[in-house]
Amino acid sequence: IVPGNGSSELIRLYAEACLEEGDVAIVPAPSFGEYSNQSMLAGGTVKKVGICEDGLPQVSDSQLQSAKLLFLCNPNNPTGRLLSFRQVSDLAERCERAETFLLVDEAFIELSEPKESVAALAPKMEYLFVMRSLTKSFGVPGLRLGFGVTNGMMARIMNLARIPWSIGSLAAAAGEYLLGCDAHLMRSRQI
């Protein structure tokens, strides 16, 4: 588990951990703008790709092999399109074969269909990082708290790269409480 000061810090940490100067980061469009911003700040070159009719990014195996990092937002922001567990796990397997890092942003999955999450796969895979945000699920944008799930080695790298004290004690205490509020999430999905 990699805690972070919201999604932006986690995206930055992952981009810094995965990209070197000139490495290609693939960003589907339309999608969250921070993927491109943080990739460029880490020295990467951004390649934008379209989104197929099935909701997956239009990316060939050769494009994956020439890229270092692929971003995927599920459900997508801003379209709201939710991909199935099978679609995302198949893409994660393609990324593993290509040795391309994959960040799956599940910031809105708790408000849509949590059973489609691929977070449980992340500790078992070398190139997968799954990110969540408490901001969206609990409506607390000022709290600035999120987390990611990945394998042990990547978690150590990201935790070492984080600036000291990026998460305050109030956010940490609130996060511990909020993660136990399953009834709120169920009501939110129904609404």
DRENPA-3360 file (N, C-alpha, C; in nm, 2 decimals, always signed):
BEGIN
1 = IVPGNGSS = +0.09/-0.12/+0.00/+0.00/+0.00/+0.00/+0.09/+0.12/+0.00 ~ +0.06/+0.22/-0.09/+0.13/+0.34/-0.09/+0.03/+0.46/-0.07 ~ +0.04/+0.52/+0.05/-0.05/+0.63/+0.08/+0.00/+0.75/+0.01 ~ -0.09/+0.85/-0.02/-0.05/+0.97/-0.09/-0.14/+1.09/-0.05 ~ -0.09/+1.20/-0.08/-0.16/+1.33/-0.06/-0.25/+1.35/-0.18 ~ -0.35/+1.27/-0.19/-0.44/+1.27/-0.31/-0.38/+1.20/-0.43 ~ -0.47/+1.20/-0.54/-0.43/+1.14/-0.66/-0.31/+1.20/-0.73 ~ -0.30/+1.33/-0.72/-0.19/+1.40/-0.79/-0.05/+1.36/-0.74;
9 = ELIRLYAE = -0.04/+1.34/-0.61/+0.09/+1.30/-0.55/+0.12/+1.15/-0.60 ~ +0.02/+1.07/-0.60/+0.04/+0.93/-0.64/+0.08/+0.92/-0.79 ~ +0.01/+1.00/-0.87/+0.05/+1.00/-1.02/+0.19/+1.05/-1.03 ~ +0.23/+1.15/-0.96/+0.36/+1.21/-0.97/+0.47/+1.10/-0.93 ~ +0.44/+1.04/-0.81/+0.53/+0.94/-0.76/+0.55/+0.82/-0.86 ~ +0.44/+0.78/-0.92/+0.45/+0.67/-1.01/+0.53/+0.71/-1.14 ~ +0.50/+0.83/-1.19/+0.56/+0.87/-1.31/+0.71/+0.89/-1.28 ~ +0.75/+0.94/-1.17/+0.89/+0.96/-1.13/+0.96/+0.82/-1.12;
17 = ACLEEGDV = +0.89/+0.72/-1.06/+0.95/+0.59/-1.04/+0.96/+0.51/-1.17 ~ +0.88/+0.54/-1.27/+0.88/+0.46/-1.39/+0.95/+0.53/-1.51 ~ +0.95/+0.66/-1.52/+1.00/+0.73/-1.64/+1.13/+0.79/-1.62 ~ +1.21/+0.78/-1.72/+1.34/+0.85/-1.74/+1.33/+0.95/-1.85 ~ +1.42/+1.04/-1.87/+1.42/+1.14/-1.97/+1.39/+1.07/-2.11 ~ +1.29/+1.12/-2.18/+1.26/+1.07/-2.31/+1.17/+0.95/-2.32 ~ +1.14/+0.88/-2.21/+1.06/+0.76/-2.21/+0.92/+0.80/-2.25 ~ +0.85/+0.71/-2.32/+0.71/+0.74/-2.37/+0.61/+0.70/-2.26;
25 = AIVPAPSF = +0.51/+0.79/-2.24/+0.40/+0.76/-2.15/+0.27/+0.77/-2.24 ~ +0.19/+0.66/-2.25/+0.07/+0.66/-2.33/-0.05/+0.71/-2.24 ~ -0.12/+0.81/-2.29/-0.23/+0.87/-2.22/-0.35/+0.86/-2.31 ~ -0.46/+0.79/-2.28/-0.58/+0.79/-2.36/-0.65/+0.92/-2.35 ~ -0.72/+0.96/-2.46/-0.79/+1.09/-2.46/-0.93/+1.07/-2.51 ~ -1.03/+1.12/-2.44/-1.01/+1.21/-2.32/-0.99/+1.13/-2.19 ~ -0.91/+1.20/-2.10/-0.89/+1.14/-1.97/-0.83/+1.25/-1.88 ~ -0.80/+1.21/-1.76/-0.75/+1.31/-1.66/-0.62/+1.38/-1.70;
33 = GEYSNQSM = -0.62/+1.51/-1.70/-0.50/+1.58/-1.75/-0.37/+1.57/-1.67 ~ -0.38/+1.53/-1.54/-0.26/+1.51/-1.46/-0.17/+1.40/-1.51 ~ -0.23/+1.30/-1.58/-0.14/+1.20/-1.64/-0.03/+1.26/-1.73 ~ -0.07/+1.34/-1.82/+0.02/+1.41/-1.91/+0.11/+1.50/-1.83 ~ +0.06/+1.59/-1.75/+0.14/+1.68/-1.67/+0.25/+1.62/-1.59 ~ +0.21/+1.52/-1.52/+0.31/+1.45/-1.43/+0.42/+1.37/-1.51 ~ +0.37/+1.31/-1.63/+0.47/+1.24/-1.71/+0.57/+1.34/-1.77 ~ +0.53/+1.45/-1.81/+0.62/+1.55/-1.87/+0.71/+1.60/-1.76;
41 = LAGGTVKK = +0.66/+1.63/-1.64/+0.75/+1.67/-1.53/+0.85/+1.57/-1.49 ~ +0.82/+1.44/-1.52/+0.92/+1.34/-1.49/+1.02/+1.32/-1.60 ~ +1.00/+1.40/-1.71/+1.09/+1.39/-1.82/+1.04/+1.30/-1.94 ~ +0.92/+1.25/-1.92/+0.87/+1.16/-2.03/+0.81/+1.24/-2.14 ~ +0.79/+1.17/-2.25/+0.72/+1.22/-2.37/+0.58/+1.16/-2.37 ~ +0.48/+1.24/-2.39/+0.34/+1.19/-2.39/+0.29/+1.16/-2.53 ~ +0.24/+1.04/-2.54/+0.17/+1.00/-2.67/+0.03/+0.98/-2.63 ~ -0.06/+1.06/-2.69/-0.20/+1.05/-2.67/-0.26/+0.95/-2.77;
49 = VGICEDGL = -0.35/+0.86/-2.72/-0.42/+0.77/-2.81/-0.57/+0.78/-2.79 ~ -0.64/+0.74/-2.88/-0.79/+0.74/-2.87/-0.84/+0.63/-2.79 ~ -0.97/+0.63/-2.77/-1.04/+0.52/-2.69/-1.13/+0.44/-2.79 ~ -1.11/+0.31/-2.79/-1.19/+0.22/-2.87/-1.34/+0.22/-2.83 ~ -1.42/+0.17/-2.92/-1.56/+0.16/-2.89/-1.59/+0.08/-2.76 ~ -1.50/-0.02/-2.73/-1.52/-0.10/-2.61/-1.47/-0.03/-2.49 ~ -1.42/+0.09/-2.50/-1.37/+0.16/-2.39/-1.22/+0.15/-2.36 ~ -1.15/+0.06/-2.42/-1.01/+0.04/-2.40/-0.93/+0.14/-2.48;
57 = PQVSDSQL = -0.81/+0.18/-2.44/-0.73/+0.26/-2.52/-0.69/+0.20/-2.65 ~ -0.68/+0.27/-2.76/-0.63/+0.22/-2.89/-0.48/+0.21/-2.88 ~ -0.43/+0.10/-2.84/-0.29/+0.08/-2.83/-0.25/-0.06/-2.87 ~ -0.16/-0.07/-2.97/-0.12/-0.20/-3.02/-0.01/-0.25/-2.93 ~ +0.02/-0.38/-2.95/+0.13/-0.44/-2.87/+0.27/-0.38/-2.90 ~ +0.29/-0.34/-3.03/+0.42/-0.27/-3.06/+0.42/-0.13/-2.99 ~ +0.31/-0.06/-2.98/+0.31/+0.07/-2.91/+0.34/+0.05/-2.76 ~ +0.28/-0.06/-2.71/+0.31/-0.09/-2.56/+0.45/-0.12/-2.54;
65 = QSAKLLFL = +0.51/-0.20/-2.63/+0.65/-0.23/-2.62/+0.75/-0.11/-2.63 ~ +0.70/-0.01/-2.70/+0.79/+0.11/-2.72/+0.76/+0.21/-2.61 ~ +0.66/+0.19/-2.53/+0.63/+0.28/-2.42/+0.68/+0.23/-2.29 ~ +0.70/+0.31/-2.19/+0.74/+0.28/-2.06/+0.62/+0.27/-1.96 ~ +0.51/+0.35/-1.99/+0.40/+0.37/-1.90/+0.27/+0.39/-1.97 ~ +0.17/+0.33/-1.93/+0.03/+0.35/-1.98/-0.06/+0.39/-1.87 ~ -0.14/+0.49/-1.89/-0.24/+0.53/-1.79/-0.38/+0.48/-1.83 ~ -0.46/+0.44/-1.73/-0.59/+0.40/-1.76/-0.68/+0.45/-1.64;
73 = CNPNNPTG = -0.79/+0.52/-1.67/-0.88/+0.56/-1.57/-1.01/+0.48/-1.58 ~ -1.04/+0.41/-1.47/-1.16/+0.32/-1.47/-1.24/+0.34/-1.34 ~ -1.36/+0.39/-1.35/-1.43/+0.44/-1.47/-1.36/+0.57/-1.52 ~ -1.37/+0.59/-1.65/-1.29/+0.70/-1.71/-1.35/+0.84/-1.67 ~ -1.26/+0.93/-1.64/-1.29/+1.07/-1.62/-1.24/+1.14/-1.74 ~ -1.33/+1.20/-1.82/-1.46/+1.25/-1.79/-1.58/+1.17/-1.85 ~ -1.56/+1.06/-1.92/-1.67/+1.00/-1.99/-1.76/+0.91/-1.90 ~ -1.70/+0.86/-1.79/-1.78/+0.78/-1.70/-1.79/+0.63/-1.74;
81 = RLLSFRQV = -1.72/+0.60/-1.85/-1.73/+0.46/-1.90/-1.65/+0.37/-1.81 ~ -1.72/+0.26/-1.76/-1.66/+0.16/-1.67/-1.62/+0.04/-1.75 ~ -1.49/+0.00/-1.74/-1.44/-0.12/-1.80/-1.46/-0.24/-1.70 ~ -1.47/-0.36/-1.76/-1.49/-0.48/-1.67/-1.36/-0.52/-1.62 ~ -1.36/-0.60/-1.51/-1.24/-0.66/-1.45/-1.17/-0.74/-1.56 ~ -1.24/-0.81/-1.65/-1.17/-0.89/-1.75/-1.10/-0.80/-1.85 ~ -1.16/-0.69/-1.89/-1.09/-0.60/-1.99/-0.97/-0.54/-1.93 ~ -0.97/-0.50/-1.80/-0.85/-0.44/-1.74/-0.75/-0.54/-1.71;
89 = SDLAERCE = -0.79/-0.66/-1.66/-0.69/-0.76/-1.63/-0.62/-0.81/-1.76 ~ -0.69/-0.82/-1.87/-0.63/-0.86/-2.00/-0.53/-0.75/-2.04 ~ -0.56/-0.62/-2.02/-0.47/-0.51/-2.06/-0.35/-0.52/-1.96 ~ -0.37/-0.55/-1.84/-0.26/-0.56/-1.74/-0.16/-0.67/-1.78 ~ -0.22/-0.78/-1.83/-0.14/-0.90/-1.88/-0.06/-0.85/-2.00 ~ -0.12/-0.78/-2.09/-0.05/-0.73/-2.21/+0.07/-0.64/-2.17 ~ +0.05/-0.56/-2.07/+0.15/-0.47/-2.02/+0.26/-0.55/-1.95 ~ +0.23/-0.65/-1.88/+0.33/-0.74/-1.82/+0.42/-0.80/-1.93;
97 = RAETFLLV = +0.36/-0.85/-2.03/+0.44/-0.91/-2.14/+0.53/-0.81/-2.21 ~ +0.48/-0.68/-2.22/+0.56/-0.58/-2.29/+0.65/-0.51/-2.19 ~ +0.65/-0.54/-2.07/+0.73/-0.48/-1.96/+0.70/-0.32/-1.96 ~ +0.57/-0.29/-1.97/+0.52/-0.15/-1.97/+0.44/-0.13/-1.84 ~ +0.48/-0.03/-1.76/+0.41/+0.00/-1.64/+0.27/+0.04/-1.67 ~ +0.17/+0.00/-1.59/+0.03/+0.04/-1.60/-0.02/+0.10/-1.47 ~ -0.07/+0.22/-1.48/-0.14/+0.29/-1.37/-0.29/+0.28/-1.40 ~ -0.36/+0.21/-1.31/-0.51/+0.21/-1.32/-0.56/+0.30/-1.22;
105 = DEAFIELS = -0.63/+0.41/-1.26/-0.68/+0.51/-1.17/-0.83/+0.47/-1.14 ~ -0.85/+0.41/-1.02/-0.99/+0.37/-0.98/-1.05/+0.47/-0.88 ~ -1.02/+0.60/-0.90/-1.07/+0.70/-0.81/-1.23/+0.70/-0.80 ~ -1.30/+0.66/-0.90/-1.44/+0.67/-0.90/-1.51/+0.53/-0.89 ~ -1.43/+0.42/-0.88/-1.48/+0.29/-0.88/-1.57/+0.26/-0.76 ~ -1.55/+0.31/-0.65/-1.63/+0.29/-0.53/-1.77/+0.35/-0.55 ~ -1.79/+0.44/-0.64/-1.92/+0.51/-0.67/-1.98/+0.44/-0.79 ~ -1.92/+0.34/-0.85/-1.98/+0.27/-0.97/-2.00/+0.12/-0.94;
113 = EPKESVAA = -1.89/+0.04/-0.96/-1.91/-0.10/-0.94/-1.77/-0.16/-0.89 ~ -1.76/-0.16/-0.76/-1.63/-0.20/-0.70/-1.58/-0.34/-0.74 ~ -1.68/-0.43/-0.77/-1.64/-0.57/-0.81/-1.55/-0.57/-0.94 ~ -1.55/-0.46/-1.01/-1.47/-0.46/-1.14/-1.33/-0.41/-1.11 ~ -1.29/-0.39/-0.98/-1.16/-0.34/-0.95/-1.06/-0.45/-0.97 ~ -0.94/-0.40/-1.01/-0.82/-0.50/-1.03/-0.72/-0.48/-0.92 ~ -0.76/-0.41/-0.81/-0.66/-0.38/-0.71/-0.60/-0.51/-0.65 ~ -0.68/-0.62/-0.64/-0.63/-0.74/-0.58/-0.52/-0.81/-0.67;
121 = LAPKMEYL = -0.51/-0.77/-0.79/-0.41/-0.83/-0.88/-0.27/-0.76/-0.86 ~ -0.28/-0.63/-0.82/-0.16/-0.55/-0.82/-0.04/-0.61/-0.74 ~ -0.06/-0.66/-0.62/+0.06/-0.71/-0.55/+0.12/-0.83/-0.61 ~ +0.05/-0.90/-0.71/+0.10/-1.02/-0.77/+0.17/-0.99/-0.90 ~ +0.16/-0.86/-0.95/+0.21/-0.83/-1.08/+0.33/-0.73/-1.07 ~ +0.42/-0.73/-1.16/+0.54/-0.65/-1.16/+0.52/-0.51/-1.20 ~ +0.42/-0.49/-1.30/+0.41/-0.36/-1.37/+0.28/-0.29/-1.34 ~ +0.20/-0.34/-1.24/+0.06/-0.28/-1.22/+0.06/-0.20/-1.09;
129 = FVMRSLTK = +0.00/-0.08/-1.10/-0.02/+0.01/-0.98/-0.17/+0.05/-0.99 ~ -0.25/+0.03/-0.89/-0.39/+0.06/-0.89/-0.41/+0.17/-0.78 ~ -0.47/+0.28/-0.82/-0.48/+0.40/-0.74/-0.63/+0.43/-0.70 ~ -0.65/+0.47/-0.58/-0.78/+0.51/-0.53/-0.77/+0.64/-0.46 ~ -0.88/+0.71/-0.45/-0.89/+0.85/-0.39/-1.01/+0.85/-0.30 ~ -0.98/+0.89/-0.17/-1.09/+0.91/-0.08/-1.17/+1.04/-0.11 ~ -1.11/+1.13/-0.18/-1.17/+1.26/-0.22/-1.31/+1.23/-0.29 ~ -1.31/+1.15/-0.39/-1.43/+1.13/-0.47/-1.53/+1.04/-0.39;
137 = SFGVPGLR = -1.48/+0.93/-0.33/-1.58/+0.84/-0.27/-1.65/+0.90/-0.15 ~ -1.58/+0.99/-0.07/-1.64/+1.04/+0.05/-1.66/+1.19/+0.04 ~ -1.64/+1.25/-0.07/-1.67/+1.39/-0.09/-1.59/+1.48/+0.01 ~ -1.46/+1.45/+0.02/-1.37/+1.53/+0.11/-1.25/+1.59/+0.03 ~ -1.27/+1.68/-0.07/-1.16/+1.72/-0.15/-1.05/+1.79/-0.07 ~ -1.08/+1.86/+0.04/-0.98/+1.93/+0.11/-0.89/+1.84/+0.20 ~ -0.93/+1.71/+0.21/-0.86/+1.62/+0.30/-0.73/+1.57/+0.23 ~ -0.72/+1.56/+0.10/-0.61/+1.52/+0.02/-0.55/+1.39/+0.07;
145 = LGFGVTNG = -0.62/+1.28/+0.04/-0.58/+1.15/+0.08/-0.62/+1.05/-0.02 ~ -0.53/+0.97/-0.06/-0.55/+0.86/-0.15/-0.45/+0.75/-0.12 ~ -0.46/+0.64/-0.20/-0.36/+0.53/-0.18/-0.35/+0.45/-0.31 ~ -0.24/+0.38/-0.32/-0.23/+0.29/-0.43/-0.19/+0.15/-0.38 ~ -0.21/+0.05/-0.47/-0.18/-0.09/-0.44/-0.09/-0.14/-0.55 ~ +0.02/-0.20/-0.51/+0.12/-0.24/-0.60/+0.20/-0.36/-0.54 ~ +0.31/-0.40/-0.60/+0.39/-0.50/-0.55/+0.49/-0.44/-0.45 ~ +0.55/-0.52/-0.37/+0.64/-0.48/-0.26/+0.75/-0.39/-0.30;
153 = MMARIMNL = +0.82/-0.43/-0.41/+0.94/-0.35/-0.46/+0.89/-0.21/-0.50 ~ +0.79/-0.20/-0.58/+0.74/-0.07/-0.63/+0.69/+0.02/-0.51 ~ +0.63/-0.05/-0.42/+0.58/+0.03/-0.30/+0.70/+0.09/-0.22 ~ +0.80/+0.01/-0.21/+0.92/+0.07/-0.14/+0.98/+0.18/-0.22 ~ +0.99/+0.17/-0.35/+1.05/+0.28/-0.43/+0.96/+0.40/-0.42 ~ +0.83/+0.39/-0.43/+0.74/+0.51/-0.42/+0.74/+0.57/-0.28 ~ +0.75/+0.48/-0.18/+0.75/+0.54/-0.04/+0.88/+0.61/-0.01 ~ +0.99/+0.57/-0.07/+1.11/+0.64/-0.05/+1.12/+0.77/-0.13;
161 = ARIPWSIG = +1.05/+0.78/-0.24/+1.05/+0.90/-0.33/+0.95/+1.01/-0.27 ~ +0.86/+0.97/-0.19/+0.76/+1.07/-0.13/+0.83/+1.17/-0.04 ~ +0.79/+1.29/-0.05/+0.84/+1.39/+0.04/+0.80/+1.36/+0.18 ~ +0.88/+1.39/+0.28/+0.84/+1.36/+0.42/+0.72/+1.43/+0.46 ~ +0.64/+1.37/+0.54/+0.51/+1.42/+0.60/+0.42/+1.48/+0.50 ~ +0.40/+1.41/+0.38/+0.31/+1.45/+0.28/+0.16/+1.43/+0.33 ~ +0.14/+1.35/+0.43/+0.01/+1.32/+0.48/+0.00/+1.37/+0.62 ~ -0.08/+1.46/+0.66/-0.09/+1.51/+0.79/-0.17/+1.42/+0.88;
169 = SLAAAAGE = -0.16/+1.44/+1.01/-0.22/+1.35/+1.11/-0.37/+1.36/+1.10 ~ -0.43/+1.47/+1.07/-0.58/+1.48/+1.05/-0.63/+1.40/+0.94 ~ -0.56/+1.41/+0.82/-0.59/+1.33/+0.71/-0.58/+1.18/+0.74 ~ -0.47/+1.14/+0.80/-0.45/+1.00/+0.84/-0.56/+0.95/+0.93 ~ -0.60/+1.02/+1.03/-0.70/+0.98/+1.12/-0.84/+0.97/+1.05 ~ -0.87/+1.07/+0.96/-0.99/+1.07/+0.89/-0.99/+0.95/+0.79 ~ -0.88/+0.93/+0.73/-0.88/+0.82/+0.63/-0.90/+0.68/+0.70 ~ -0.85/+0.66/+0.82/-0.87/+0.54/+0.89/-1.02/+0.52/+0.92;
177 = YLLGCDAH = -1.08/+0.63/+0.96/-1.23/+0.63/+0.99/-1.31/+0.60/+0.86 ~ -1.28/+0.68/+0.76/-1.36/+0.67/+0.64/-1.35/+0.53/+0.57 ~ -1.24/+0.47/+0.58/-1.22/+0.34/+0.51/-1.31/+0.23/+0.58 ~ -1.37/+0.26/+0.69/-1.46/+0.17/+0.76/-1.61/+0.21/+0.74 ~ -1.63/+0.30/+0.65/-1.77/+0.35/+0.63/-1.83/+0.29/+0.51 ~ -1.85/+0.16/+0.51/-1.91/+0.09/+0.39/-2.05/+0.13/+0.37 ~ -2.13/+0.16/+0.47/-2.27/+0.20/+0.45/-2.28/+0.32/+0.37 ~ -2.19/+0.42/+0.39/-2.19/+0.54/+0.31/-2.17/+0.51/+0.16;
185 = LMRSRQI = -2.07/+0.42/+0.13/-2.04/+0.39/-0.01/-2.16/+0.32/-0.07 ~ -2.23/+0.23/+0.00/-2.35/+0.16/-0.06/-2.46/+0.26/-0.09 ~ -2.48/+0.35/+0.01/-2.58/+0.46/-0.02/-2.55/+0.55/-0.14 ~ -2.42/+0.58/-0.15/-2.37/+0.66/-0.26/-2.39/+0.60/-0.39 ~ -2.36/+0.47/-0.40/-2.38/+0.39/-0.53/-2.53/+0.39/-0.56 ~ -2.62/+0.37/-0.47/-2.76/+0.36/-0.49/-2.81/+0.50/-0.55 ~ -2.76/+0.60/-0.49/-2.80/+0.74/-0.54/-2.75/+0.76/-0.68;
% end
